[in-house]
């Protein structure tokens, strides 16, 4: 692959298609700097993939899949995505929106079969648009991740706890909520009649020939799941995910945790999915979303005159980041779990896609974004976006 990338750069040079900075690009020197940034963040293992206009223009696998076995990270390594899973959530639920089966501004109560209301604002419906922009006021404070809890117990009118809601009007203010995000997976199940894992397998991964899953045991090569590390030590072995039982049927009331962070995927495939979101919603001849809906994901939802009235850094599960690259808006998501961090972002004007996956690294952040991702973005964007003078 490295020889292939070098050939692409040479052909672009001969064609005069690349800026002066890229014409003198030394991949070995880039590797050295990327490795230095990984090392400075105390990364155990990671993978960086850069795409430009749909083509991989740079890739670097770094470090170990496991500190115990000394297995290296390579292109076959699966990483657990945590909150980057929401990019897949977006594709799943917005397919149903495109098909007219779900409405962004409808009361989500209709999908669950019972009334869901913030007890502090009982007259204000909670909507899908609010869930996806993190303005729904559904809160994690009530302990949503207890295995025995159901959505009806936590949010239904008869048994709900005020701790599961913020004292704010739905749609009026932002606060990130994994619980609210998980409810989107429940809505997918309620409408489709399938488990959300089966839905994304059949609608997304299989048609695109992507070996990824929300269920570790469904992967084709599960022995390549990376271990998780925290503070340089083993935190969770990848093989442990294979023991997790999964109910492959629709159960919206209990499956609200699946889409919070359960995706296993390889870095190159994550880059491909992100590229589909960076363009018109299609990939390799497969239409995933309408172009209109794809663009809607990036919009500031409070400007659309709908059920979101307060500002949020998120469109529809899509972060609008104006801090990392001065003068640019990048879109995407980051996720952190068990000492690891993952990031997938794109800058649509240049066709630049950035995917970073790790299994253990520093989680120090600056204005919300992990420093490892910031440093790699700021280093690689001028080199590979085609925007340098």
Rosetta blueprint (number, residue, H / E / L):
1 X L
2 X H
3 X H
4 X H
5 X H
6 X H
7 X H
8 X H
9 X H
10 X H
11 X H
12 X H
13 X H
14 X H
15 X H
16 X L
17 X L
18 X L
19 X L
20 X H
21 X H
22 X H
23 X H
24 X L
25 X L
26 X L
27 X H
28 X H
29 X H
30 X H
31 X H
32 X H
33 X H
34 X H
35 X H
36 X H
37 X H
38 X H
39 X H
40 X H
41 X L
42 X L
43 X L
44 X L
45 X E
46 X E
47 X E
48 X E
49 X E
50 X E
51 X E
52 X E
53 X L
54 X L
55 X E
56 X E
57 X E
58 X E
59 X E
60 X E
61 X E
62 X E
63 X E
64 X E
65 X L
66 X L
67 X L
68 X L
69 X L
70 X L
71 X L
72 X E
73 X L
74 X L
75 X L
76 X L
77 X L
78 X E
79 X E
80 X E
81 X L
82 X H
83 X H
84 X H
85 X H
86 X H
87 X H
88 X H
89 X H
90 X H
91 X H
92 X H
93 X H
94 X H
95 X H
96 X H
97 X H
98 X H
99 X L
100 X L
101 X L
102 X L
103 X L
104 X L
105 X L
106 X L
107 X E
108 X L
109 X H
110 X H
111 X H
112 X H
113 X L
114 X L
115 X L
116 X E
117 X L
118 X L
119 X H
120 X H
121 X H
122 X L
123 X L
124 X L
125 X L
126 X L
127 X E
128 X H
129 X H
130 X H
131 X H
132 X H
133 X L
134 X L
135 X L
136 X L
137 X L
138 X E
139 X L
140 X L
141 X L
142 X L
143 X L
144 X L
145 X L
146 X L
147 X L
148 X L
149 X L
150 X L
151 X H
152 X H
153 X H
154 X H
155 X H
156 X E
157 X L
158 X L
159 X L
160 X L
161 X L
162 X H
163 X H
164 X H
165 X E
166 X L
167 X L
168 X L
169 X L
170 X L
171 X L
172 X L
173 X L
174 X L
175 X L
176 X L
177 X L
178 X H
179 X H
180 X H
181 X H
182 X H
183 X H
184 X H
185 X H
186 X H
187 X H
188 X H
189 X H
190 X H
191 X H
192 X H
193 X L
194 X L
195 X L
196 X H
197 X H
198 X H
199 X H
200 X H
201 X H
202 X H
203 X H
204 X H
205 X H
206 X H
207 X H
208 X H
209 X L
210 X L
211 X L
212 X L
213 X E
214 X L
215 X L
216 X H
217 X H
218 X H
219 X L
220 X L
221 X L
222 X H
223 X H
224 X H
225 X E
226 X L
227 X L
228 X E
229 X E
230 X E
231 X L
232 X L
233 X E
234 X E
235 X E
236 X E
237 X L
238 X H
239 X H
240 X H
241 X H
242 X H
243 X H
244 X L
245 X L
246 X L
247 X L
248 X L
249 X L
250 X L
251 X L
252 X L
253 X L
254 X L
255 X L
256 X L
257 X L
258 X H
259 X H
260 X H
261 X H
262 X L
263 X L
264 X E
265 X E
266 X E
267 X H
268 X H
269 X H
270 X H
271 X H
272 X H
273 X H
274 X H
275 X H
276 X H
277 X H
278 X H
279 X L
280 X L
281 X L
282 X E
283 X E
284 X L
285 X L
286 X E
287 X E
288 X L
289 X L
290 X L
291 X H
292 X H
293 X H
294 X H
295 X H
296 X H
297 X L
298 X L
299 X L
300 X L
301 X H
302 X H
303 X H
304 X L
305 X L
306 X L
307 X L
308 X L
309 X L
310 X L
311 X L
312 X L
313 X L
314 X E
315 X L
316 X L
317 X L
318 X L
319 X E
320 X E
321 X E
322 X L
323 X L
324 X L
325 X L
326 X L
327 X L
328 X L
329 X L
330 X E
331 X E
332 X E
333 X E
334 X E
335 X E
336 X E
337 X E
338 X L
339 X L
340 X E
341 X E
342 X E
343 X E
344 X E
345 X E
346 X E
347 X E
348 X L
349 X L
350 X L
351 X L
352 X E
353 X E
354 X E
355 X E
356 X E
357 X E
358 X E
359 X L
360 X L
361 X L
362 X L
363 X L
364 X L
365 X E
366 X E
367 X L
368 X L
369 X E
370 X E
371 X H
372 X H
373 X H
374 X H
375 X H
376 X H
377 X H
378 X H
379 X H
380 X H
381 X H
382 X H
383 X H
384 X H
385 X L
386 X L
387 X L
388 X L
389 X L
